[in-house]
Amino acid sequence: MAKFRKSYRHGPEELEMFAFFDYCRAKAAHDPGYALAFHIPNESKASIPRRQSLKRAGLKKGVPDICVPVSSGEFHALYIEMKVKPNRPSPEQIQLIDELNKVGNYACLCWSAEEAIDVLDLYLAGKLCRAKKTFP
């Protein structure tokens, strides 16, 4: 008798992340900045002992979803927190994004893969400035 696994359903933010990283993989051969983009898996559900262990090992609440560890213009690195409405950023996410911006990074909130791709393209082209408002 065949064993069936429970089907995993991807959430809307995860689908936006798939689209963002598909774009990065397509552009990676032409610009190494795209190849260096990575997801920071900070959203997993874990038992209390596992969460305590992860926290002790350095896991931090509010860390943005995407990091591009490439300097561009006046910025050291790019961080993007991906949200899909009606989801909202947590207070920890807002605080950490503000802190990342204060120390020379470009950190922002994006509501779609399309918006995140636009930010990434502008960032790698050196066309972003601090004038972008992080939160509505």
SULJO-V835130 format. One record per backbone hydrogen bond with DSSP energy under -0.5 kcal/mol. CO is the residue of the C=O (numbers start at 0). NH is the residue of the N-H. E is the energy in kcal/mol with one decimal. If there is no record, write none. Layout:
BEGIN
co:CO nh:NH e:E
co:CO nh:NH e:E
END
This chain:
BEGIN
co:6 nh:8 e:-0.5
co:7 nh:9 e:-0.6
co:10 nh:14 e:-2.0
co:11 nh:15 e:-1.8
co:12 nh:16 e:-2.0
co:13 nh:17 e:-2.3
co:14 nh:18 e:-2.0
co:15 nh:19 e:-2.3
co:16 nh:20 e:-2.8
co:17 nh:21 e:-2.3
co:18 nh:22 e:-1.9
co:19 nh:23 e:-2.1
co:20 nh:24 e:-2.4
co:21 nh:25 e:-1.9
co:22 nh:26 e:-1.9
co:23 nh:27 e:-1.3
co:26 nh:29 e:-1.5
co:26 nh:30 e:-1.4
co:30 nh:33 e:-1.4
co:30 nh:34 e:-0.9
co:31 nh:35 e:-1.3
co:33 nh:36 e:-0.9
co:35 nh:68 e:-0.5
co:37 nh:66 e:-2.6
co:38 nh:40 e:-0.7
co:39 nh:41 e:-1.7
co:46 nh:50 e:-2.7
co:47 nh:51 e:-2.5
co:48 nh:52 e:-2.2
co:49 nh:53 e:-2.7
co:50 nh:54 e:-2.7
co:51 nh:55 e:-2.3
co:52 nh:56 e:-1.8
co:53 nh:58 e:-2.8
co:54 nh:57 e:-1.5
co:59 nh:62 e:-1.0
co:64 nh:39 e:-3.1
co:65 nh:79 e:-2.1
co:66 nh:37 e:-2.5
co:67 nh:69 e:-2.3
co:67 nh:77 e:-2.1
co:71 nh:74 e:-2.4
co:74 nh:71 e:-2.0
co:76 nh:105 e:-2.8
co:77 nh:67 e:-2.7
co:78 nh:107 e:-2.0
co:79 nh:65 e:-2.4
co:79 nh:81 e:-0.6
co:80 nh:109 e:-2.8
co:83 nh:86 e:-2.1
co:89 nh:93 e:-2.4
co:90 nh:94 e:-2.5
co:91 nh:95 e:-2.5
co:92 nh:96 e:-2.4
co:93 nh:97 e:-2.2
co:94 nh:98 e:-2.3
co:95 nh:99 e:-2.8
co:96 nh:100 e:-2.1
co:97 nh:101 e:-2.0
co:98 nh:102 e:-1.2
co:99 nh:104 e:-2.0
co:100 nh:103 e:-1.5
co:103 nh:75 e:-2.6
co:104 nh:106 e:-0.6
co:105 nh:78 e:-2.7
co:107 nh:80 e:-2.7
co:109 nh:82 e:-2.7
co:111 nh:115 e:-2.2
co:112 nh:116 e:-2.8
co:113 nh:117 e:-2.2
co:114 nh:118 e:-2.3
co:115 nh:119 e:-2.6
co:116 nh:120 e:-2.9
co:117 nh:121 e:-2.4
co:118 nh:122 e:-2.8
co:119 nh:123 e:-2.9
co:120 nh:124 e:-1.5
co:121 nh:126 e:-2.9
co:122 nh:125 e:-1.7
co:128 nh:131 e:-1.2
co:133 nh:108 e:-0.6
END
